[in-house]
Amino acid sequence: MSTCVVTFVYPQATKYFRQFRECLEKQGDPDFDLVIFNDGCIEKDLELLVGKQLRTKIYQNSGKSIAHIRVSGLRILVSDIYENIIFADIDDICSSNRVEYVKRYLNLYPIVMNDLILINEDSTVIKASLISETFANRQRISHSAIKSYNMIGMSNSAIKRNMVNIKFLESILEDTIAFDWSFYTEMLHRTNAVFINEAKTYYRQHGQNTALFSDFRKEEIFKNIAVKIQHYRNVCHLSTYYRQEVEYLSQLNEYLNDDSHFNSFYKKFQLNKGQSFPWWSVIPESEVWKNEIQF
């Protein structure tokens, strides 16, 4: 069954190209093609990704936003020959058994999520087995697991080609920040995924590409609210839960513009307690706080 490893590249990421190529050349299962969606890299830079050991296919794929680029790439993939699609971010590193194990589990499940190991710019491990703290190996994952925050994205996931719903993707807001969250929420409303810890993605932490936060400034909290509202609008047709979250979070956003309200909320819900939060989870779901606040 044909398999591809898919990545999206851009000029700012060229410093990661060689290490990314090398991790794919070390895969225990070499039977896959590397599919590259190129947003602005010159041919000389792309040569760093095209090793002699890799079968490579390159598509030119520029766009107005990350969401637009990813939708365009997925539209191409659903018309291509590959049944198994393994996603890998260009600035990350795959464990040498990732292709082997993901392909094995794609024979049983339509969506596979593997574990994350957080690394810094120098590839030093910051935190091992991030997702294993929440899910057991081979645990089935439903949409409820990511309803209030996300742990699955194009760094650590793979899908069967027939899972892609282009009609839904074309309805996603073009400026969507948490594209992966919306993408997987829709699919998980149709089927379950499986989590595996036998394969890893070494997820590089830099700039805005951060999986865990522990120190939240005011503007980051408002960004968290905005991202969640945007995501829930993308998927609101799937459940009344998402529609209600849009309403409650919009009210919360207005409520927190008052400094006294903000400070009270910040302390009451312990947003400053120093723990680490996964993507978009610093603001709890409304069930936690809606009855405590007088809008």
N, C-alpha and C positions, 0 to 999 in steps of 0.2 A: 504494500500500500504506500503510495507516494507521500513524502514528507518534506516540508520546508521549514527552515528557521528564518523568521522574518524580523528585520530591523529597519528602523527609520534613521537616516543620517542627515547631518547638517554641519556646516563649516566649523562651528564652535566645538564640535566633538571629535575633531580629527586626532587629537592627542590620545584618544582611547582606541583608535582603529586597530593598531597592531596587537594590543593585548586581547581585544575582542576576537580578532581572527585566530590568534594562537589558541584561545580556549576552545574554539570550534574545531581546529585541526587536531586537538587532543581528545575529541569525543570517542568513547569506546565503540559507539555505533556510528560509522561514517556515512551511512546511507541516507543522505538528505541533501537538499539544495539550499544554498543561502540566497534568500530573496531580499534585495536592498531597495528601499524607497529613498531616493536621493532628493533632498531639498537644498540644492545650491552648492554641493561640493564639486570641486574641479576634478578632472580625470586623474591628475597626478596623485591627489589625495585618495581617491577611490582605489588606486592600485595597492594601497596599504591593506585593503580588505580582501583583495582577490589573490589568495594563495593558490599554489599549484595543486594542493590537495582538496580544494573546495570547488564544487560545481556552483557557479554564481550566476545570478540573473539580476540585472539592475534596471529599475524603472525610474524615470525622471518624475518627481512628484512634489512640486511646489504648491503652496496654498496660502490662504490668508491667516490660518490659525492651525494649532495642533489638531483640533477636532476635524477641521476641513481636510488636512493632510491624511489623517488616519482613516477617515471615511473613504477618501479617494483610493487609498491603498487597499482597503478591505473590498471595495467594489472590484478592483482588479483580481484580488485573490479568489473571490467566489467564482470567477470565470476561468481560473487557471486549473492546472491538472492536479493540484495537491489536495489530498483528503485530510491529512494531518497538518495543522498549522501551529508551529511552536513560536511564541513571541519572545524576543530578547531585546532589551534596550541596549543601545550601542555603547553606553558608558558602564555597563555591567559586565560581569564575568559568569559564565555557566560552569558548574561542576562538570567534570569529565564524563559523568554518567547521566547527565540531564537528558540528552536525546534518547538514550536507551530506555530509561525508566518512564519518561513521558510517553513515548510510543507504546510501551507495554500497557500503560494504564489507559491510553486512548482506545485500546482495543476493547475496553470494558466500560468506559465512561466518556461522555461527549465533551467534558471540560475537566482539565487537570490543573490544579494549583500546587506548586511546589514551595518549599520553605525558602525563607530569605535569611541571608547572613549580611549584616550591615558592615560596610567597609568605608574607610576614608579615602581621600585622594591618592594616598600612597598604597592603597590596597591592604592596609592594616585592619584587622577585624575589630569592630567597635562593639558589636553585639551578635552573638551566635543564635541561630535557630529562633528567629523572632516569632514566626507564626506558630511554631510548635508550643509556644506558651498558651495558645488559645485552643488549638485543634489537635486531636490525636491523629497519628498516622493512619491513613486510609479512611478517615472520617468523611462521611457524606456532607456536603455543604449546600444549603438551600439559600434562597434569597433573604430569609430572615437573618442569616448570619452577617449580612452586610447592609442591613437596613439603616443603621445609624452611623456607620463608618465603613471604610473600605480596607480590605487586605489582599485584594486580587487585582493585578494589573498586567500590563504588557511586559513587565520584567519577569514575572513568575507564573505564567499561564500558558496553556495550549488548548486548542479546540479542534473539533471536527469541523470541516468546511461548511457543512450544512447547518451549523448553528447560527451563522451570520444572517441577521435580518436587516437587509439593506434599507428597506422601507422605514424601519425604526431609526436607523442610523442617520438617514437623511432628514429626519425630523428633529434631531438633536440641535440645540442652540449652537450656532457657529463659534461663539466665544466661550464655549464650555471649558472650564478648567479641569474638572475631574471627569474627563471623557471615559476613562477605563471603568470608573464606578458605574456610570450609566450603561455602558456597553455590557458589563457583566450582570448588572441588576436585571436588565431585560431578559437575558438568556436564562438566568437562574429562576425566573418566573415560569420558564417552560420546562426546565429539567434541573437536576442536581449536578454539582461538581464533586470531585473527590480531592482531598488534600493528601499530599505525600511529603514525607520528610527524608526520603531516601535520595532525592536529588535536590540540589541547592542552586539558588541564584545569589551571587555576591553583589549586593545592591549598594552602589556607590553613593555616599552622602556628600552633597556639595550644593551650595546656593539654595535654589528653590526645590532641589531634588532631595527632599528630606522625609524620611518615614516616621521619625519620632521627634517630638518636641517636648520640652519640659519647662520652658520659660516663655510665657505668653504676654506679649505687650497688647495694648488695647487694639491697635490696628490689626493685629493678627487674629484677635477674637472676632472682630467685625468681618474680616476676610473669611474666617471659618463659617460664619453665618451666611455670608453671600454665596459661598461655594455650595453649601448645603441647599439653599433655596434654589439655586440654578439646577443642581442635580435633581431635586425632587420635582421641579417643573418638567424636566426631561422625561421623567418616568411616571408622572401623576396619573396617566391613563391606566396604569397597571393596578392601582390600589387606592382606596380612600385614605389609607395611612399617609401616603406621600402628599396627597392634596391637603390633608390636615396639617402636615409638617410645614408646608409652604405658608399656610395661614398663620400658624403659631410663631414660626421663625420671623416672618415679616413683622408681626407685632412686637416680638422680642427685640428686633433690630431698632425699631423706633423707640421702644422703652429704654434701651440702654444708652441712647444718646444723651440722656440726663445723667450727669456724672455721679450723683448720689445713688441713682438706681444701678448704675454700672458697678460702683464699688460694693454695694450691698450684694448684688448677684455674684460678683467675683468671689467674695468671701464665703457666701452661703453655700455655693456649690464647689468650693475648694479648688478653683482653677489655678491657684498658686501653691498647691501642696507639693510640687516638685516631682510628681510622677511623670512618666513618659506616656504620650498619647499616640496611637496610630492615626492614619490619615483621616482628617476631618472629624475627629471624635471629641475634641476639647469641649464643644457644646453638647451636653447630653440631649437625648431625644426629649421631646416636649413632655412626655409622660412623667418625667422626673421633676419638672419645675413649673408646669403650666398652672397648677393649683396654688402655687406659692407666690404668684405675682399678680398684682392688681393692675391690669392694663387700663 
